[in-house]
């Protein structure tokens, strides 16, 4: 897919990996529909304006499933089409299973799994009429290998990978591709809260010896959007941690 002037919807694009994905698609000349729970950060807005990017920002809580039909319509109406959907928004509520409350489970599963499924289903009906499109779901290596204290997160991300495979089979009938990205330890607000000792211990478990950057994940997203013959795959961006 030639990305020039294509319309890209990225959920959870105010910061972190979502922000880097937004900037990467912007550099390709895409029009962007950005999303966050409140408002677009001033520094990101300034960066996009400096790049002369055509974009719109639509706030929404991806965990509020009842509101996603309205959000999907607004996102579509922004430019009258969506060529690439990046389901990036996600949260975590890390606890050992024996101490996990019901809300810790439902909140994570709603944002990280149910939200992408509902939003995709709403937009897929419109993409079918286009007979083209690309869907990228942000999973995690935790969805492939599990992790202590993240049973809820692992279940949601593992489910997202399985959803991606089924979606790829269905959507191929209309020339629409679906893939997932499974990041490993990526520098973010979450990893920045870790102690230096913990960071060193985690880095030691990565064959390449260091955490990745948001731009590493963004490059994988660009590859999946541009590659017309790749579908149903999970691209792992983790420095070799879970191979």
Phi, psi and omega in degrees: 000127173282118188277351182303122178070007177287155181261125184237122175260124180235114177279150181060045187257017181282334185204177174058221182299320180300320177298314181295324177294317178301314181293325180293317178290327177299320180294340178273000179086023181277155167269138189242140167247110186258159186212146173198177182283333184236267181225161180289130179303142184301322182292325178289319177301318179295320179297316180294322178294321178298327180274358181059044181273135174274111183214160171225147180245128181234110180289145177190149174260111184292348176275347178271086190297327182294337183268356188287333176297316178294318179297317180299319180293317179297319180296318179294315183293341181304319180226003178080010177188163169221122181266327180226127175248122176248106177277087186256333185304136179197156176224166172223149176224075190285124175201154171297146185303324183292342179250008184278129177274164182302320181294328178297327179281307186294322180298314182292314181294323180294314182285316190273340183232302184296319179303307177301322180294313182294314180297316180299317181298323179293318183278334183297323179302322180282322178296327179303321180291330176288331187060035176195158177153167180218131179240128180237120181255129181273104179264219180190153174298336178297330177288346179261326188237352182074168177195143178299131177083006181228038181299320179293314181295316180296319179296317180294314183288324175296320177296324180294323177294316178295319177301318181301319181294316178294318179300318181300321180292317181290312187289338179300337179297338179242024177063034178248131182257150178221129179219167178235155172241134179243092178288153173261231179278106182246135178302124184201178176302322181293313181288333178293340178279350180285151177290159179298325178297314180295320178300317180295319179296318180291319179297328180293340179271358181257121181308322179282352169084007181203164176288155175272175178247159179304326181294335177295320178289321180299321179295325176294322178297317177298317179302314182292325179290324185273342187268103188289347184244021177244120177207152179075016185254158172242112180270118182268124180241086190216012180066016179092008188300321186248019181286000000 
